[in-house]
Amino acid sequence: MKNFMLIFFLMVSISCSRTENVEEEIIKPPEKTEIIENIQGSWHLVKVESYLKIYDFSADNIIYNFQENNVLTVSGAKPPSFENGNYNYEYKMDYLSGYPSPTETKLYMVKTIGLKYPVLYYPASSTLVLDRSYIDGPKYNFRKK
């Protein structure tokens, strides 16, 4: 019985060892975000990430134009983006919950159609993200047009 156990463990250890040279993956650190105080202008929707799927719109011409008069104009839309049209929006610092609390900090966010979208800006790639993933909602990824 001891010989059987010894042979069993020997076979398991041999079958689990690496014999090829496997190159280690280099994991890049996440890109740093910055506060963007003005989102006005035209932004090209390049990707929508949901917990179920990633939609690549980089080849499409879906434009979100945040105007000075607090009107968001969407053109070229395809689901799951906003529909084509005009929407009132606010861009300001606010609490996600809507109320101050000791554990919550203010974030820049876009408020439109009754929803709040925290804003992340990645300057190295000029990417703006409207992020509702905190409630399993989508993340809209834009590039400045």
C-alpha positions in Angstrom: 0.0 0.0 0.0 2.9 2.4 0.8 4.4 1.7 -2.6 1.1 2.4 -4.3 0.7 5.8 -2.5 4.4 6.7 -3.2 3.9 5.9 -7.0 0.6 7.8 -7.0 2.1 11.0 -5.5 5.1 10.7 -7.7 2.9 10.5 -10.8 0.8 13.5 -9.7 3.9 15.6 -9.0 5.4 14.8 -12.4 2.2 15.4 -14.3 1.8 18.8 -12.6 5.3 20.1 -13.3 6.1 22.5 -16.1 8.4 21.3 -18.8 8.0 24.2 -21.3 9.4 27.7 -20.9 6.3 29.7 -20.2 6.8 33.5 -20.6 5.4 35.5 -17.7 2.7 37.9 -18.5 3.5 41.5 -17.8 0.7 43.1 -16.0 0.4 46.8 -16.6 -0.6 49.1 -13.8 -4.0 50.7 -14.3 -4.0 54.1 -16.0 -4.3 57.0 -13.7 -7.4 59.1 -13.6 -7.7 62.9 -13.4 -10.5 65.2 -12.6 -11.9 66.8 -15.8 -13.7 70.0 -14.9 -15.3 70.5 -18.4 -16.7 67.7 -20.5 -18.3 70.0 -23.1 -17.7 69.1 -26.7 -18.1 66.1 -28.9 -17.2 62.6 -27.6 -17.1 59.5 -29.8 -18.6 56.4 -28.0 -16.1 53.6 -28.5 -17.2 51.0 -26.1 -20.0 50.0 -23.7 -19.2 47.5 -21.0 -21.9 45.7 -19.1 -21.7 42.8 -16.7 -23.0 40.6 -19.5 -21.2 41.8 -22.6 -18.8 44.4 -24.1 -20.0 46.3 -27.2 -17.3 47.7 -29.5 -18.4 50.9 -31.2 -15.0 52.1 -32.2 -15.8 51.7 -35.9 -19.2 53.4 -35.6 -19.9 57.1 -35.5 -21.9 57.5 -32.3 -21.4 61.0 -31.0 -22.4 62.4 -27.6 -22.2 66.2 -27.8 -22.2 67.9 -24.3 -23.2 71.5 -25.0 -22.7 74.6 -23.0 -26.5 75.0 -22.4 -26.6 71.7 -20.5 -28.1 69.8 -23.5 -26.6 66.5 -24.5 -27.2 65.6 -28.2 -26.7 62.0 -29.2 -26.4 61.0 -32.9 -25.7 57.8 -34.7 -26.9 55.8 -31.7 -27.1 52.0 -31.6 -28.3 49.9 -28.6 -27.3 49.8 -25.7 -26.3 53.5 -26.1 -28.7 56.4 -25.5 -31.2 56.8 -28.3 -30.7 59.7 -30.8 -32.0 62.9 -29.5 -31.5 65.8 -27.0 -31.3 65.3 -23.2 -30.9 67.8 -20.4 -27.8 67.1 -18.3 -25.9 68.4 -15.3 -22.2 68.0 -14.8 -21.2 68.7 -11.2 -19.7 67.3 -8.1 -22.2 65.6 -5.9 -22.6 62.7 -3.5 -23.6 59.4 -5.3 -26.2 58.8 -2.7 -27.4 62.5 -3.0 -26.7 63.2 0.7 -23.5 63.9 2.6 -22.3 61.1 4.9 -19.0 60.5 6.8 -18.0 57.7 4.5 -18.8 59.2 1.1 -16.9 61.7 -0.9 -18.1 64.0 -3.7 -17.6 62.8 -7.2 -17.9 64.5 -10.6 -20.9 63.1 -12.3 -23.3 63.5 -15.2 -27.0 63.5 -14.2 -29.4 62.9 -17.1 -32.8 61.3 -17.5 -33.0 60.8 -13.7 -29.8 58.8 -13.5 -26.3 59.5 -12.1 -23.2 58.6 -14.0 -19.9 59.0 -12.0 -17.2 60.4 -14.4 -13.7 59.0 -14.8 -11.2 60.6 -17.1 -8.0 58.9 -18.3 -5.8 61.6 -19.8 -3.1 59.3 -21.3 -5.7 57.8 -23.6 -8.1 60.8 -23.6 -10.9 58.5 -22.5 -14.0 59.7 -20.6 -16.0 57.0 -18.8 -19.6 57.4 -17.6 -19.7 54.6 -15.0 -22.9 53.0 -13.6 -21.2 49.7 -12.8 -21.7 50.5 -9.1 -25.3 49.1 -9.6 -24.4 46.6 -12.3 -25.1 49.2 -15.0 -23.1 49.9 -18.1 -19.8 51.8 -18.4 -19.8 54.2 -21.5 -16.3 54.8 -22.8 -15.7 57.8 -25.0 -12.8 59.4 -26.8 -12.7 63.2 -27.5 -13.6 63.9 -31.1 
